[in-house]
Amino acid sequence: MAMSMGGGGGDDDDALPMADMNVTPLVDVMLVLLIVFMVAAPMMTVGVPVNLPRTAAARAASTNPPVVLTVAPGGKIFIRQEEVSEAALTERLVALHQQDPEAPVHVRGDRAVPYGDVLRVMGRVSRAGITKVSLIAEGDAAAPAVQAR
């Protein structure tokens, strides 16, 4: 805490403490927190790592948070980050659809997974009564930007 000590050769009785707050430590802490969140935010994406195909299509806008269904190499299927057997997939999707009928389903299929396997999973999604289904792909950096209308 800083203290004002009076200028001239006057009495020491007139010396009053400064009433200003030193905000430098607060700014330092806020900058460190900002950097931590900037570094950590990209790591908080959907958890199952897959090698997505690239596309030049525009991003789809959605108001409801989607249910992310991942088809990983080796035939593994995940709802969000939880592994689900293919036999139990339809009933799990029916239960999720009953909780929120407007929630879209986004299917993430690894590049190495055969196209037929991804289509088989999408067939189970449609059997569960879900009509809002989208495929997720990485944006192609070399493709020109497409304007959504």
KANORLIN-V492193 format. One record per helix or strand of 3 or more residues. SS is the DSSP state (alpha for helix, beta for strand). FROM is the first residue (numbers start at 1). LEN is the number of residues. If there is no record, write none. Layout:
SS,FROM,LEN ; SS,FROM,LEN
This chain:
alpha,12,3 ; alpha,24,21 ; beta,67,5 ; beta,77,3 ; beta,82,3 ; alpha,86,14 ; beta,105,5 ; alpha,115,13 ; beta,133,4
